[in-house]
Amino acid sequence: MATPLDEKLPPKIGRLGELAYNLWWSWTPEARALFRRLDAPLWRSTQHNPVKVLLEIKPEKLEAAAQDAAFIRRYNKVMMLYDQMMENGHSWFQTTYPQHKNKTIAYFSFEFGIHNSLPIYSGGLGILSGDHAKEASDLGLPFVGVGFMYPQGYFRQRIPAHGWQEAIYEQLDIGQAPVLPVKNEHDENLMVGVHLGDREVFARIWRVQVGRNPLFLLDTDVDRNDPWDRELSARLYSGDSEMRIRQEIMLGIGGIRALRALGIQPAVFHMNEGHSAFLTLECIREKVAAGMSFDQAVEEVRAHSVFTTHTPVPAGHDTFSFQMVEHYFKGFWEELGISREQFLSLGGHQESWGMAFNMTVLALRLSGQCNAVSKLHGEVSRKMWQDVWPSKPVDEIPISSITNGVHTSTWVAGEMYQLFNKYLGPDWLEHQDDPKLWERLADIPDTELWEVHQVLKRKLMGFLRERERRRWVDGRHDPTQVLTSGTMLDPEALTIGFARRFATYKRATLIFRDLERLQRILLDIHRPVQIIFAGKAHPADDPGKTLIQQIYNLAKHTQLAGRIAFVEDYDMHMARYLTQGVDLWLNTPRRPREASGTSGMKTVLNGIPNFSVLDGWWVEGYNGANGWAIGENIDYDNPDVQDEHDANSLYQLLEDEIVPLFYNRDRDNVPRGWIEIMREAIRSNAPYFTTRRMVKEYTSKMYINAMNHEEE
Ligand SMILES: *Cc1c(COP(=O)(O)O)cnc(C)c1O
């Protein structure tokens, strides 16, 4: 693969450009180490962005590397691994389903969190898409992703001294991101056009290489478009519902047209959330245009469509007024051979304020296979959408569940990876979803596991200090920030992490419900406890921003000061440090709103136990010995009662179990009992809550069914 970096590279290391443009490097420790070795300070200052490293590195350094025998040895080793991976000979999919290896799975998502150098994600949904795409490559699935290139991404968060979050949009320098333009046979940018109301809007296509598979990103910032249309894909989740429907038409319909322009004919269309559900309409239109009846086209499209719903929170499901849908789809129903009423009824749903066009309902009706993302979320979703199948009892509603996972090699710390290499065997990643493999954890001496954890904790503390130093250099120094940003945290104290989007249902402030009781826990001079918070509130979510401000103010308060930190601008880069370096991971959603949650799965890979409400994945993950469950496995009718019960349970567990166990040390200052929980957290959760198990499940339970369906 040719890249713009190739000319700069000495021939002996001439394929570094190809490597930099394949995000495979980001989850391959040997490849990461290679770039770090090339120029460690640049590696750090670019926040691990090899494209930027290669653009900025001095030519002399590249020459020196090309002359360095040790570097060349490493380079050759990495390129050998890379070529083996690209060859895709013995992958799981290729050996398990050889008859399907020429089919394609197209995976549509509004956001993809692959790496921080490509900031086109906001939170859990995007990270899941990114992890799914990486795992699809590892397992050898014939897979393409479809999404948006957002040149301004999601916002960067700043918290000024008053604590009210500010949103900053930065223009991404696309030349420094790991994306390459897709060209047509005349070497022009490949374009697709979609009718949006009264005019055609165009998008160009970027290609991101995710291991073996491409991810195609639509970008409306092209000269042919009017200025306001160029802005259509500028930012993720900003704008009103008019903007949203235009984006969703572009993703669904434009996405299908992009695949066709690329010559790709998928056998499976996976809609990750309802945002892309208009794609089903475009697929039906194609079939009707080719002569099929509408009803038959619907059956064909359903057979090849897979839909995953991600939230029980009503506001998380996009709905549009019929009037708006009519405006954008005028003329479309004639092409489908149906009436306006029939068309609107495809997504029609009774909302609390009246009938509207609901994207989840459209996806549910037009997908043959639908799933939720944890067992509990499956139950909740079947109840929530029962009215879509009025004649079926709730337990026959066709929404199954496949519990989420995380991509192990993305989220496991380098130090922990080495430890597992040593004790589980160098091929442990290959067998990561086999529970037997993890029994070997018993061989790791307590002291060694503890020592690795201490290293990661120190790295987290160093990371927080370095961010504050940068802030000072950038002229954004503020004396209160030194305190609130965690630079004064105590590396010896029990450190709790809480980092996630600041949606109100996540109840970030639950732990502050009884301030005096919390004070006694945090400020105990013999057994101090500290909490690091991070997370963004959606720019339009004032209640979410209020929660951030409350925590920020508490962090400044002299009576808690020094024991609470709020670190600004949570993203994947910071998530790695937090989910690798704290002692305990706190999660307090209002059950059953958390469909799954994934950050706690990242922490168990690094030996960090969960301290969580029994919601989402934790209902399945908790076994009584691998962490702590806040509250009980029940639903409440009264949210205030629920808050009171959960807060009480939280304090009690901290006072009676967690803090004493953490500080119960032997002669060598090693907390033997705590380490047992760490070990059990890894052993019981790591083999299951991985995308390895998850993508295999999507394949065997859903993708293969769709692939087996032959067109008539
Ligand atoms: C993992 C991750 C999330 C999702 O965390 P939840 O536990 O699902 O809330 C959100 N944001 C970032 C940056 C992440 O890395």
The ligand as an SDF file (V2000), in Angstrom:
LIG
                    3D

 15 15  0  0  0  0  0  0  0  0999 V2000
  -14.6930    2.4600   27.4590 C   0  0  0  0  0  0  0  0  0  0  0  0
  -14.9980    3.8820   27.2560 C   0  0  0  0  0  0  0  0  0  0  0  0
  -16.3090    4.3510   27.4430 C   0  0  0  0  0  0  0  0  0  0  0  0
  -17.4480    3.4550   27.8580 C   0  0  0  0  0  0  0  0  0  0  0  0
  -17.4730    3.2840   29.2380 O   0  0  0  0  0  0  0  0  0  0  0  0
  -18.8080    2.8180   30.0170 P   0  0  0  0  0  0  0  0  0  0  0  0
  -18.3380    1.9920   31.1230 O   0  0  0  0  0  0  0  0  0  0  0  0
  -19.5880    1.9920   29.0330 O   0  0  0  0  0  0  0  0  0  0  0  0
  -19.5090    4.0200   30.4380 O   0  0  0  0  0  0  0  0  0  0  0  0
  -16.5500    5.7080   27.2430 C   0  0  0  0  0  0  0  0  0  0  0  0
  -15.5690    6.5520   26.8960 N   0  0  0  0  0  0  0  0  0  0  0  0
  -14.2960    6.1340   26.7010 C   0  0  0  0  0  0  0  0  0  0  0  0
  -13.2650    7.1210   26.3070 C   0  0  0  0  0  0  0  0  0  0  0  0
  -13.9710    4.7940   26.8820 C   0  0  0  0  0  0  0  0  0  0  0  0
  -12.7120    4.3940   26.6750 O   0  0  0  0  0  0  0  0  0  0  0  0
  1  2  1  0
  2  3  1  0
  2 14  2  0
  3  4  1  0
  3 10  2  0
  4  5  1  0
  5  6  1  0
  6  7  2  0
  6  8  1  0
  6  9  1  0
 10 11  1  0
 11 12  2  0
 12 13  1  0
 12 14  1  0
 14 15  1  0
M  END
$$$$
